[in-house]
Amino acid sequence: MLLRDVGFDQKLGAFLPLDAVFADETGATVRLGDYFGKRPVVLTLVYFDCPMLCTIGLNGLTSALDVLPFEPGREFELVSISFEPKERPAQAAAKKKVQLARYDRPGAAAAWHFLTGDRESIDRVTKAVGFRYAWDAETKQYAHPAGTVIATSDGRVSRYLFGIEYAPKDLRLALVESGNGKIGGLVDQALLFCYQYNPHTGRYSTAVMNVVQAAAVLTLLALGGFIFIMRRREKAEGARSPEPSGPRA
């Protein structure tokens, strides 16, 4: 069956082929590594003339990104690669224009890159992330999985988010985790402690034991603070108490 050839084989920790050569939406020759080195990268594998699934998935991504506090180009980059070698920069530019109309954030135009390339470069990337797809001659469309790959700044596969819609929480945590502490604040680090990534679902779920441990520590701290305050209050009251007067002559 065709669907047996379609899916994501997770390769967490695998390195992307940063020397793979593509053309960007302007037609300029680029290397995948041009978009790495400083910040995590949101990587999507699509084809720009896809009539349904790819567009829905990209729209779901922009909807999740739009509610995050992170700024494209400052905290992360976006790279969308067409796995159809027949597509050209003109199609990439047209798709970029459509997506930027939805994701109207400062820096998005410079931070979101739409690439096309030959079969060799495409295959190197799809194999690196375990992206399996197949041509469906009956529908004259590609059958392919839906999902997004989050990579670290040095080009390692960090997280997979599956589906066509993404919970902003999952996307935020994936970026923070892939950023190796360089993006996000104390709140994000606290959230990472309370949630853990589930590679089977491509989502973050509550880390129950971590939450229990955190609650226990907070309880002990609160109890210790209460005892400290009460003892200081007792000492203060004792210091203010009048000394008993001696016997009168």
C-alpha positions in Angstrom: 0.0 0.0 0.0 1.1 3.6 -0.7 0.7 4.7 2.9 3.3 2.2 4.0 5.9 4.4 2.2 4.7 7.6 3.9 5.7 8.8 7.4 8.3 10.2 9.7 11.1 8.0 11.0 12.3 10.1 13.9 16.0 10.7 14.0 16.5 12.8 17.1 20.1 14.1 17.3 20.9 13.4 13.6 22.8 16.2 11.8 21.2 17.9 8.8 23.3 18.2 5.6 24.3 21.8 6.1 26.4 21.8 2.9 23.3 20.8 0.7 22.8 23.4 -2.1 19.5 25.0 -2.9 18.0 28.1 -4.5 16.1 30.6 -2.4 12.9 32.4 -3.4 14.9 35.0 -5.2 16.8 32.5 -7.3 20.1 32.9 -5.4 22.2 29.9 -4.7 22.4 29.1 -1.0 23.5 26.3 1.4 21.3 25.0 4.0 23.9 25.9 6.6 23.4 29.6 5.7 20.4 29.6 8.0 22.1 27.9 11.0 24.7 28.9 13.5 23.0 31.4 15.7 19.5 30.2 16.6 17.1 27.2 16.3 15.4 26.6 13.0 11.8 25.6 12.3 12.1 23.3 9.2 9.1 22.3 7.1 9.2 19.9 4.1 6.4 20.7 1.6 5.8 21.3 -2.0 4.6 24.7 -3.0 1.9 23.6 -5.5 0.4 21.2 -3.0 -3.4 21.7 -3.3 -4.3 21.0 0.3 -2.2 19.4 3.1 1.0 21.5 2.8 -0.9 24.8 2.8 -3.0 23.7 5.8 0.1 22.7 7.7 1.9 26.0 7.0 -1.2 27.9 8.0 -1.3 25.9 11.3 2.3 26.7 11.9 1.8 30.4 11.3 -1.2 30.5 13.6 0.9 28.9 16.4 3.9 31.2 15.8 1.7 34.3 15.8 0.8 33.9 19.5 4.4 33.3 20.6 6.4 36.1 22.2 9.5 35.1 20.2 10.5 37.2 17.2 11.6 35.6 13.9 15.1 36.4 12.9 16.0 37.1 16.5 15.1 34.0 18.4 14.6 31.5 15.5 14.7 31.0 11.7 12.2 29.3 9.4 13.1 27.2 6.4 10.6 25.6 4.1 12.0 23.2 1.5 10.1 21.9 -1.5 10.6 18.1 -2.0 9.4 18.4 -5.6 12.6 18.9 -7.7 10.5 20.4 -10.6 9.5 23.4 -8.6 11.4 26.6 -9.1 12.1 29.9 -7.2 9.0 31.6 -8.7 6.8 29.1 -7.0 8.8 29.5 -3.8 8.3 33.3 -3.9 4.6 33.0 -4.5 4.2 30.7 -1.5 6.3 33.0 0.6 4.1 35.9 -0.3 1.0 34.0 0.8 2.4 32.9 4.1 3.8 36.3 5.0 0.3 37.7 4.5 -0.7 35.4 7.3 2.3 35.8 9.5 2.7 39.5 9.5 5.4 39.9 12.1 8.5 42.2 12.0 11.4 40.3 10.7 9.4 37.5 9.2 10.2 38.3 5.6 14.0 38.1 6.3 13.7 35.1 8.6 11.5 32.8 6.6 13.3 31.1 3.6 11.6 29.1 0.9 14.0 26.8 -1.0 13.9 24.6 -4.1 16.6 22.2 -5.2 17.6 19.2 -7.2 16.8 15.6 -6.3 20.1 14.9 -4.6 19.9 17.9 -2.2 16.3 17.1 -1.4 17.0 13.5 -0.7 19.8 14.3 1.6 17.5 16.5 3.8 14.5 14.1 3.7 16.7 11.2 4.7 18.4 13.1 7.5 15.0 13.8 9.2 13.3 10.6 8.2 10.7 12.2 6.0 9.1 9.5 3.7 6.8 10.4 0.9 5.5 8.9 -2.4 3.9 10.0 -5.6 0.2 9.0 -6.0 -0.3 8.5 -9.7 -4.1 8.1 -9.2 -4.6 11.6 -7.6 -1.5 13.1 -9.2 -0.4 14.4 -5.9 2.3 13.5 -3.3 1.3 11.5 -0.3 3.4 12.8 2.6 3.3 13.1 6.4 2.3 16.3 8.1 4.7 17.8 10.6 7.4 20.2 11.5 11.0 19.6 12.5 12.8 21.8 15.1 16.6 21.9 14.7 19.3 23.3 16.9 21.5 26.1 15.8 24.3 23.6 14.9 22.0 21.6 12.7 20.9 18.7 14.8 17.3 17.4 14.7 15.9 18.3 18.1 12.1 17.8 18.1 9.3 16.7 15.8 5.8 18.2 16.0 3.2 16.2 14.1 0.0 17.2 12.5 -1.3 20.2 10.7 -2.1 22.3 13.8 0.3 22.9 16.6 -0.3 23.8 20.2 1.6 27.1 20.9 2.8 25.6 24.1 4.4 22.7 22.3 6.0 24.9 19.7 7.3 27.3 22.4 8.8 24.6 24.5 10.4 22.9 21.4 12.1 26.2 20.5 13.2 26.9 24.0 14.6 23.4 24.4 16.3 23.5 20.9 17.7 26.9 21.8 19.9 25.4 24.5 19.0 28.1 27.0 19.7 31.0 24.6 16.0 31.9 24.1 13.1 32.2 26.6 13.1 33.4 30.2 12.7 31.9 33.6 9.0 31.1 32.9 10.0 29.0 29.9 12.7 27.2 31.9 10.1 26.5 34.6 7.7 25.2 32.0 10.4 22.9 30.6 10.8 21.5 34.1 7.1 20.8 34.4 6.7 19.3 30.9 8.6 16.7 29.0 8.7 15.8 25.3 6.9 12.6 24.1 8.6 11.4 20.9 5.7 9.1 20.1 3.1 11.9 20.0 5.4 14.8 19.1 3.9 16.8 22.0 4.8 17.9 25.5 3.0 16.3 28.4 3.1 17.0 32.1 6.1 15.6 33.9 4.1 14.4 36.9 7.1 13.5 39.1 8.8 16.8 38.4 5.6 18.7 39.3 5.3 16.6 42.5 8.9 17.3 43.4 8.5 21.0 42.7 5.4 21.2 44.8 7.2 19.4 47.7 10.1 21.8 47.5 7.8 24.8 47.5 5.9 23.4 50.5 9.1 22.9 52.5 10.2 26.4 51.6 6.9 27.9 52.7 6.9 25.9 55.9 10.5 26.9 56.6 9.6 30.6 55.9 6.6 30.4 58.3 8.7 28.9 61.1 11.4 31.5 60.6 8.9 34.4 60.7 7.2 33.0 63.8 10.5 32.6 65.7 11.5 36.1 64.9 8.1 37.4 66.1 8.5 35.5 69.4 11.9 37.0 69.9 10.7 40.4 69.2 7.7 40.1 71.6 10.1 38.7 74.3 12.4 41.7 73.9 9.5 44.1 74.3 8.0 42.4 77.5 8.7 44.5 80.7 11.0 43.0 83.3 9.2 42.0 86.6 9.7 44.6 89.3 11.5 43.6 92.6 9.8 43.5 96.1 9.1 46.9 97.7 10.8 47.8 101.0 
